């Protein structure tokens, strides 16, 4: 598969991705996806995406508090 952002070749991977849906951050572990080694674009297979969105809709997930570094991007 070619990357829709830069048209480079995508590779299959399994790992952790983050999704931002409805103003919330979801961390998805042990998921299969394709990633562009050139630009970092990540794409979920349609069936995986449907499965995850169904879990989110049904609130079938655990909530955990994690500490995330936050930077102020204001310059000058």
C-alpha positions in Angstrom: 0.0 0.0 0.0 1.2 3.5 -0.8 1.0 6.4 1.8 -1.8 8.8 1.0 0.3 11.7 2.4 3.7 11.2 0.6 3.1 8.2 -1.7 6.0 6.2 -0.1 5.6 2.5 0.7 3.8 1.5 3.9 4.8 -1.4 6.1 2.8 -3.6 8.4 3.3 -3.1 12.1 1.9 -4.2 15.5 2.2 -1.9 18.5 0.7 1.1 20.1 -1.1 4.1 18.5 -3.0 7.1 19.8 -6.4 8.2 18.5 -8.0 11.6 19.2 -11.8 11.3 18.9 -14.3 13.8 20.2 -11.7 15.8 22.1 -10.4 12.7 23.9 -7.2 10.8 23.6 -7.3 7.0 23.3 -4.2 4.9 23.5 -4.6 1.6 21.6 -2.2 -1.1 22.5 -1.3 -4.3 20.5 -3.0 -3.1 17.4 -2.2 -4.0 13.8 -1.6 -1.0 11.4 0.4 0.2 8.5 3.0 2.9 8.8 4.9 5.0 6.3 8.6 4.9 7.1 9.1 8.2 5.3 6.5 10.5 7.0 5.1 8.4 9.9 1.5 8.3 8.6 -0.4 5.4 10.3 -3.4 3.7 8.9 -5.7 1.1 10.5 -7.3 -1.6 8.4 -11.0 -0.9 8.0 -12.1 -3.9 10.2 -9.8 -2.9 13.0 -11.0 0.7 12.8 -14.7 -0.5 13.0 -13.9 -2.7 15.9 -12.2 0.1 17.8 -14.9 2.6 17.1 -17.5 0.1 18.3 -15.6 -0.4 21.6 -15.3 3.4 22.1 -19.1 3.9 21.4 -19.9 1.2 23.9 -17.4 2.5 26.4 -15.7 -0.9 26.4 -12.3 0.4 27.6 -10.4 1.0 30.8 -9.4 4.5 32.0 -5.9 5.1 33.3 -4.2 8.3 34.4 -0.9 8.8 32.6 1.5 11.7 32.8 2.1 13.4 29.4 4.7 16.1 28.9 3.1 19.3 27.6 5.2 22.0 25.9 4.2 25.6 25.2 4.8 26.2 21.6 4.8 30.0 21.9 8.0 31.5 20.4 9.2 35.0 20.7 
